Amino acid sequence: MLEVLEGEMNPREIQEQLGLKAEKNFRLLYLRPALDAGLIEMTLPGKPRSPKQCYRLTLAGQTVKKRGVR
């Protein structure tokens, strides 16, 4: 997921870049673990269900991405 995340992207864009179809699996297997690990962050943390919600890499996520760790 870190490889496809560029700038700020909404969940649908990330899911499409990963070639995933099932939204629930995307949230459970990709989005939530990356958030919990501190690799990505919400652009609107006070509004997690906002239709305008996007995600971006944190400093830790940028570091992992630069190192090429999957």
MARVEXVO-8110 format. One record per atom (N, C-alpha, C): residue number from 1; residue in one letter; atom name; x, y, z. Coordinates in pm, whole numbers. Layout:
REM residues N
MILUM,num,residu,atome,x,y,z
MILUM,NUM,A,CA,X,Y,Z $
...
//
This chain:
REM residues 70
MILUM,num,residu,atome,x,y,z
MILUM,1,M,N,82,-118,0 $
MILUM,1,M,CA,0,0,0 $
MILUM,1,M,C,86,125,0 $
MILUM,2,L,N,196,122,72 $
MILUM,2,L,CA,282,239,79 $
MILUM,2,L,C,337,276,-58 $
MILUM,3,E,N,359,176,-141 $
MILUM,3,E,CA,414,200,-274 $
MILUM,3,E,C,319,281,-362 $
MILUM,4,V,N,189,264,-347 $
MILUM,4,V,CA,93,333,-434 $
MILUM,4,V,C,44,466,-376 $
MILUM,5,L,N,63,488,-247 $
MILUM,5,L,CA,13,609,-184 $
MILUM,5,L,C,102,728,-218 $
MILUM,6,E,N,46,822,-291 $
MILUM,6,E,CA,117,943,-333 $
MILUM,6,E,C,38,1064,-288 $
MILUM,7,G,N,100,1150,-209 $
MILUM,7,G,CA,30,1270,-161 $
MILUM,7,G,C,-87,1229,-75 $
MILUM,8,E,N,-201,1294,-97 $
MILUM,8,E,CA,-325,1260,-27 $
MILUM,8,E,C,-417,1188,-124 $
MILUM,9,M,N,-464,1073,-81 $
MILUM,9,M,CA,-554,993,-166 $
MILUM,9,M,C,-673,946,-85 $
MILUM,10,N,N,-790,938,-151 $
MILUM,10,N,CA,-906,885,-81 $
MILUM,10,N,C,-902,733,-86 $
MILUM,11,P,N,-980,668,-2 $
MILUM,11,P,CA,-975,521,5 $
MILUM,11,P,C,-1001,453,-129 $
MILUM,12,R,N,-1092,505,-207 $
MILUM,12,R,CA,-1126,445,-336 $
MILUM,12,R,C,-1005,449,-431 $
MILUM,13,E,N,-935,560,-432 $
MILUM,13,E,CA,-817,573,-517 $
MILUM,13,E,C,-709,472,-478 $
MILUM,14,I,N,-686,459,-348 $
MILUM,14,I,CA,-585,363,-300 $
MILUM,14,I,C,-625,222,-338 $
MILUM,15,Q,N,-752,190,-315 $
MILUM,15,Q,CA,-803,56,-344 $
MILUM,15,Q,C,-789,26,-493 $
MILUM,16,E,N,-820,122,-578 $
MILUM,16,E,CA,-807,101,-723 $
MILUM,16,E,C,-661,81,-764 $
MILUM,17,Q,N,-571,159,-704 $
MILUM,17,Q,CA,-429,145,-736 $
MILUM,17,Q,C,-376,8,-697 $
MILUM,18,L,N,-432,-49,-591 $
MILUM,18,L,CA,-392,-181,-545 $
MILUM,18,L,C,-460,-293,-623 $
MILUM,19,G,N,-562,-257,-702 $
MILUM,19,G,CA,-635,-357,-779 $
MILUM,19,G,C,-727,-443,-693 $
MILUM,20,L,N,-778,-386,-585 $
MILUM,20,L,CA,-865,-459,-494 $
MILUM,20,L,C,-1011,-422,-519 $
MILUM,21,K,N,-1099,-518,-508 $
MILUM,21,K,CA,-1241,-493,-534 $
MILUM,21,K,C,-1325,-485,-407 $
MILUM,22,A,N,-1297,-569,-310 $
MILUM,22,A,CA,-1378,-576,-189 $
MILUM,22,A,C,-1337,-466,-91 $
MILUM,23,E,N,-1427,-371,-69 $
MILUM,23,E,CA,-1398,-259,20 $
MILUM,23,E,C,-1372,-304,164 $
MILUM,24,K,N,-1450,-400,211 $
MILUM,24,K,CA,-1433,-448,349 $
MILUM,24,K,C,-1294,-509,369 $
MILUM,25,N,N,-1250,-593,276 $
MILUM,25,N,CA,-1117,-653,286 $
MILUM,25,N,C,-1008,-546,280 $
MILUM,26,F,N,-1027,-446,197 $
MILUM,26,F,CA,-931,-337,188 $
MILUM,26,F,C,-916,-268,323 $
MILUM,27,R,N,-1029,-235,384 $
MILUM,27,R,CA,-1025,-168,514 $
MILUM,27,R,C,-960,-255,622 $
MILUM,28,L,N,-999,-383,626 $
MILUM,28,L,CA,-950,-472,731 $
MILUM,28,L,C,-805,-517,712 $
MILUM,29,L,N,-765,-540,589 $
MILUM,29,L,CA,-633,-599,562 $
MILUM,29,L,C,-525,-498,524 $
MILUM,30,Y,N,-564,-379,482 $
MILUM,30,Y,CA,-467,-280,436 $
MILUM,30,Y,C,-475,-149,514 $
MILUM,31,L,N,-593,-87,509 $
MILUM,31,L,CA,-607,46,566 $
MILUM,31,L,C,-588,47,719 $
MILUM,32,R,N,-664,-34,790 $
MILUM,32,R,CA,-658,-36,937 $
MILUM,32,R,C,-519,-74,988 $
MILUM,33,P,N,-454,-179,935 $
MILUM,33,P,CA,-320,-212,983 $
MILUM,33,P,C,-218,-99,959 $
MILUM,34,A,N,-228,-31,845 $
MILUM,34,A,CA,-135,79,816 $
MILUM,34,A,C,-159,196,910 $
MILUM,35,L,N,-285,223,942 $
MILUM,35,L,CA,-317,329,1039 $
MILUM,35,L,C,-265,291,1178 $
MILUM,36,D,N,-293,168,1220 $
MILUM,36,D,CA,-251,122,1353 $
MILUM,36,D,C,-99,121,1367 $
MILUM,37,A,N,-28,94,1258 $
MILUM,37,A,CA,118,91,1261 $
MILUM,37,A,C,179,230,1253 $
MILUM,38,G,N,95,331,1229 $
MILUM,38,G,CA,145,467,1221 $
MILUM,38,G,C,215,498,1089 $
MILUM,39,L,N,186,420,986 $
MILUM,39,L,CA,249,442,856 $
MILUM,39,L,C,171,540,769 $
MILUM,40,I,N,40,549,794 $
MILUM,40,I,CA,-43,647,724 $
MILUM,40,I,C,-126,720,828 $
MILUM,41,E,N,-182,834,787 $
MILUM,41,E,CA,-268,910,876 $
MILUM,41,E,C,-385,968,798 $
MILUM,42,M,N,-492,999,869 $
MILUM,42,M,CA,-610,1060,809 $
MILUM,42,M,C,-584,1210,790 $
MILUM,43,T,N,-639,1265,684 $
MILUM,43,T,CA,-628,1410,664 $
MILUM,43,T,C,-731,1483,749 $
MILUM,44,L,N,-838,1414,786 $
MILUM,44,L,CA,-942,1470,872 $
MILUM,44,L,C,-961,1377,993 $
MILUM,45,P,N,-865,1376,1086 $
MILUM,45,P,CA,-871,1279,1196 $
MILUM,45,P,C,-995,1291,1284 $
MILUM,46,G,N,-1053,1408,1293 $
MILUM,46,G,CA,-1173,1426,1375 $
MILUM,46,G,C,-1300,1379,1305 $
MILUM,47,K,N,-1290,1344,1178 $
MILUM,47,K,CA,-1406,1302,1099 $
MILUM,47,K,C,-1372,1175,1020 $
MILUM,48,P,N,-1353,1062,1089 $
MILUM,48,P,CA,-1309,940,1020 $
MILUM,48,P,C,-1405,889,913 $
MILUM,49,R,N,-1532,921,922 $
MILUM,49,R,CA,-1629,872,824 $
MILUM,49,R,C,-1666,977,719 $
MILUM,50,S,N,-1596,1086,716 $
MILUM,50,S,CA,-1624,1192,620 $
MILUM,50,S,C,-1603,1143,477 $
MILUM,51,P,N,-1693,1179,385 $
MILUM,51,P,CA,-1672,1141,245 $
MILUM,51,P,C,-1551,1212,184 $
MILUM,52,K,N,-1501,1314,250 $
MILUM,52,K,CA,-1384,1387,203 $
MILUM,52,K,C,-1254,1335,266 $
MILUM,53,Q,N,-1266,1227,344 $
MILUM,53,Q,CA,-1150,1171,412 $
MILUM,53,Q,C,-1047,1119,312 $
MILUM,54,C,N,-924,1157,335 $
MILUM,54,C,CA,-812,1108,255 $
MILUM,54,C,C,-704,1059,350 $
MILUM,55,Y,N,-605,994,295 $
MILUM,55,Y,CA,-495,941,373 $
MILUM,55,Y,C,-364,983,311 $
MILUM,56,R,N,-263,997,395 $
MILUM,56,R,CA,-129,1032,347 $
MILUM,56,R,C,-27,957,433 $
MILUM,57,L,N,93,945,381 $
MILUM,57,L,CA,200,880,454 $
MILUM,57,L,C,245,965,572 $
MILUM,58,T,N,277,902,682 $
MILUM,58,T,CA,339,972,794 $
MILUM,58,T,C,490,973,766 $
MILUM,59,L,N,565,1038,852 $
MILUM,59,L,CA,710,1037,838 $
MILUM,59,L,C,763,893,843 $
MILUM,60,A,N,707,813,934 $
MILUM,60,A,CA,747,672,944 $
MILUM,60,A,C,714,597,814 $
MILUM,61,G,N,598,624,758 $
MILUM,61,G,CA,559,561,633 $
MILUM,61,G,C,648,601,517 $
MILUM,62,Q,N,689,728,514 $
MILUM,62,Q,CA,780,775,411 $
MILUM,62,Q,C,916,708,422 $
MILUM,63,T,N,961,690,546 $
MILUM,63,T,CA,1089,625,569 $
MILUM,63,T,C,1085,480,522 $
MILUM,64,V,N,978,409,556 $
MILUM,64,V,CA,965,269,514 $
MILUM,64,V,C,958,261,362 $
MILUM,65,K,N,883,351,302 $
MILUM,65,K,CA,868,351,156 $
MILUM,65,K,C,1003,375,89 $
MILUM,66,K,N,1083,469,140 $
MILUM,66,K,CA,1213,497,82 $
MILUM,66,K,C,1308,378,92 $
MILUM,67,R,N,1295,301,200 $
MILUM,67,R,CA,1380,183,221 $
MILUM,67,R,C,1336,66,135 $
MILUM,68,G,N,1215,75,79 $
MILUM,68,G,CA,1165,-32,-5 $
MILUM,68,G,C,1115,-153,70 $
MILUM,69,V,N,1083,-136,198 $
MILUM,69,V,CA,1031,-246,280 $
MILUM,69,V,C,883,-263,249 $
MILUM,70,R,N,840,-388,232 $
MILUM,70,R,CA,698,-414,201 $
MILUM,70,R,C,626,-464,320 $
//
